Amino acid sequence: MFTGIIETVGEINHLTQEAENLHIEVRSPLAAALKIDQSVSHNGVCLTVIEITEDAYVVTAIKETLDKSNLKTLTKGSLVNLERAMKLGDRLDGHMVQGHVDGTAICEKVEDANGSWIFTFEYNNSEFNTVEKGSITVNGVSLTVVDSKKGKFSVAIIPYTFENTNFKTIKEGSEVNLEFDIIGKYVKNLMQPYL
């Protein structure tokens, strides 16, 4: 379980394809604090640490993960948003994030809002939806939906989030990972028989 509050940004150091699995080596200041078998969110995808060096660590993404996320587009030097799993008893500053990406979206537009930025994303997964002022996770970042339409939503990004996450690299046409709000998914599932 995560909160969507990014701790740091890591840099892809090395990628190794093994059958349908992708081993991802990430250079990060978090490496020294990690343990083997620990969960870390990478652009919102929960992956297990399998190897640690002095300033880097390795995780593995399987085909299912690669098919549903933007991890398949990583290259050496790519930046990924990182968050370690939350500890019980910690503050929940973002919202409940599982690290189970529901799919991807494409950035349709980035608008300078004179002190912040408005990012608009399009997705074509009709199974999920957003609501205005509801929560959404984009590349692992817990955000509030500003505007919501069928298959499209926008979020406002403050300067701190822009500078301290990989939002600074997202442009029109960029693919991002989405995790829709878990409470909304449960409510929709419970209401389905009545609709």
Wavefront OBJ file of the C-alpha trace (Angstrom):
o trace
v 0.000 0.000 0.000
v 1.266 3.438 -0.963
v 0.118 7.037 -0.531
v 1.013 8.548 -3.911
v 3.436 10.997 -2.284
v 6.651 10.557 -4.276
v 9.838 10.257 -2.205
v 12.335 10.748 -4.988
v 12.974 10.265 -8.683
v 15.210 7.400 -9.809
v 17.142 7.036 -13.038
v 17.109 3.868 -15.144
v 20.660 2.540 -15.115
v 20.235 -0.700 -17.047
v 17.473 -2.827 -18.631
v 17.773 -6.568 -19.226
v 15.169 -8.583 -21.125
v 14.867 -12.224 -19.988
v 12.166 -14.145 -21.865
v 9.061 -11.958 -21.285
v 10.415 -10.382 -18.090
v 12.199 -7.037 -17.893
v 14.827 -6.586 -15.161
v 15.087 -2.895 -14.324
v 18.120 -1.450 -12.553
v 17.334 1.887 -10.904
v 19.938 4.318 -9.571
v 18.449 6.037 -6.537
v 19.357 7.493 -3.140
v 16.774 5.032 -1.728
v 18.956 2.033 -2.656
v 20.985 2.079 0.577
v 17.796 1.987 2.679
v 16.124 -0.872 0.795
v 16.015 -4.583 1.561
v 15.595 -7.581 -0.726
v 11.885 -8.492 -1.109
v 10.711 -4.943 -0.304
v 7.975 -3.293 -2.396
v 8.697 -0.024 -4.193
v 6.336 1.926 -6.446
v 7.854 2.800 -9.856
v 5.664 5.294 -11.743
v 2.837 3.810 -9.667
v 3.712 0.153 -10.331
v 4.473 -1.940 -7.249
v 7.611 -4.018 -7.915
v 9.735 -6.203 -5.619
v 13.413 -5.467 -4.979
v 15.483 -8.531 -5.991
v 19.038 -7.143 -5.872
v 20.790 -4.154 -4.278
v 24.144 -2.492 -4.966
v 25.661 0.578 -3.357
v 23.622 3.171 -5.263
v 21.167 1.082 -7.294
v 18.729 -1.813 -7.062
v 16.976 -4.222 -9.421
v 13.277 -5.069 -9.817
v 11.514 -7.292 -12.355
v 8.413 -6.470 -14.387
v 6.527 -9.429 -15.880
v 4.550 -9.409 -19.149
v 1.218 -8.549 -17.423
v 2.836 -5.488 -15.843
v 4.525 -4.417 -19.071
v 1.270 -4.804 -21.025
v -0.687 -2.552 -18.630
v 1.920 0.117 -17.869
v 4.391 2.510 -19.430
v 7.354 0.552 -18.042
v 7.751 -1.041 -21.477
v 8.780 2.386 -22.820
v 11.658 2.880 -20.347
v 15.144 3.450 -21.718
v 18.503 4.020 -20.052
v 18.340 7.467 -18.435
v 14.535 7.530 -18.085
v 13.286 9.055 -14.835
v 10.809 7.127 -12.658
v 8.815 8.320 -9.649
v 9.677 6.259 -6.552
v 7.837 5.619 -3.298
v 8.469 2.975 -0.672
v 5.466 1.195 0.842
v 3.824 3.075 3.688
v 4.309 2.000 7.300
v 1.283 1.299 9.461
v 0.664 4.281 11.688
v 2.112 6.818 9.222
v 0.088 9.762 7.987
v -1.781 9.136 4.751
v -0.915 12.399 2.989
v -2.147 11.349 -0.460
v -4.791 8.655 -0.843
v -4.849 4.848 -0.715
v -2.752 3.631 -3.650
v -2.241 -0.089 -4.252
v 0.493 0.088 -6.864
v -1.699 -1.970 -9.212
v -1.870 0.059 -12.409
v -5.216 -0.117 -14.222
v -3.824 1.030 -17.554
v -2.235 3.957 -19.321
v -3.260 7.341 -20.676
v -1.790 9.739 -23.206
v -1.072 13.357 -22.313
v -3.288 15.423 -24.598
v -2.297 18.879 -23.437
v -0.040 20.746 -20.987
v -1.128 24.290 -20.142
v 0.927 26.839 -18.222
v -1.445 28.242 -15.589
v 0.861 31.065 -14.421
v 2.326 29.357 -11.348
v 1.091 25.826 -11.949
v 0.383 23.535 -14.883
v -2.819 21.840 -16.065
v -2.208 18.409 -17.586
v -5.018 16.795 -19.571
v -4.965 13.035 -20.175
v -7.032 10.745 -22.418
v -7.612 7.040 -21.736
v -9.802 4.476 -23.481
v -10.633 2.066 -20.681
v -14.416 2.268 -20.274
v -14.257 0.055 -17.176
v -13.011 3.015 -15.090
v -13.889 6.648 -14.697
v -12.882 9.749 -12.768
v -14.944 12.279 -10.857
v -14.209 15.963 -10.308
v -12.396 16.528 -7.001
v -11.828 12.765 -6.768
v -8.467 11.049 -6.540
v -6.372 9.633 -9.380
v -2.828 8.310 -9.437
v -0.708 9.354 -12.441
v 2.755 7.735 -12.637
v 2.399 6.999 -8.920
v 1.540 10.592 -7.943
v -1.626 11.080 -5.879
v -3.609 13.889 -7.525
v -7.014 15.540 -7.422
v -9.072 15.544 -10.613
v -9.813 19.108 -11.758
v -12.034 18.332 -14.737
v -13.600 14.977 -15.620
v -15.192 13.826 -18.849
v -15.759 10.390 -20.332
v -12.298 9.023 -21.148
v -10.560 12.273 -20.244
v -9.523 14.207 -17.143
v -7.200 16.999 -16.088
v -5.077 17.627 -13.009
v -3.296 20.721 -11.689
v 0.391 20.347 -10.861
v 2.057 22.698 -8.380
v 5.717 23.717 -8.843
v 6.955 21.392 -6.068
v 5.350 18.331 -7.706
v 6.553 19.432 -11.149
v 10.175 19.738 -9.986
v 10.299 16.680 -7.700
v 8.601 14.079 -9.910
v 8.886 13.050 -13.547
v 6.003 15.410 -14.423
v 8.735 17.747 -15.695
v 9.354 15.211 -18.501
v 5.688 14.676 -19.476
v 4.745 16.361 -22.747
v 1.904 16.079 -25.258
v 1.914 12.467 -26.476
v 3.658 11.049 -23.371
v 2.245 7.789 -22.002
v 1.561 7.658 -18.253
v 0.361 4.996 -15.818
v -3.069 5.328 -14.184
v -4.461 3.823 -11.024
v -8.062 4.801 -10.434
v -9.326 5.398 -6.903
v -9.847 2.080 -5.072
v -12.942 3.354 -3.226
v -14.549 4.380 -6.533
v -13.774 0.945 -7.985
v -15.446 -0.815 -5.025
v -18.509 1.472 -5.155
v -18.887 0.857 -8.900
v -18.556 -2.904 -8.362
v -21.166 -2.899 -5.580
v -23.595 -0.788 -7.635
v -23.213 -2.787 -10.873
v -26.094 -5.223 -10.146
v -28.472 -2.263 -9.622
v -27.577 -0.367 -12.812
l 1 2 3 4 5 6 7 8 9 10 11 12 13 14 15 16 17 18 19 20 21 22 23 24 25 26 27 28 29 30 31 32 33 34 35 36 37 38 39 40 41 42 43 44 45 46 47 48 49 50 51 52 53 54 55 56 57 58 59 60 61 62 63 64 65 66 67 68 69 70 71 72 73 74 75 76 77 78 79 80 81 82 83 84 85 86 87 88 89 90 91 92 93 94 95 96 97 98 99 100 101 102 103 104 105 106 107 108 109 110 111 112 113 114 115 116 117 118 119 120 121 122 123 124 125 126 127 128 129 130 131 132 133 134 135 136 137 138 139 140 141 142 143 144 145 146 147 148 149 150 151 152 153 154 155 156 157 158 159 160 161 162 163 164 165 166 167 168 169 170 171 172 173 174 175 176 177 178 179 180 181 182 183 184 185 186 187 188 189 190 191 192 193 194 195
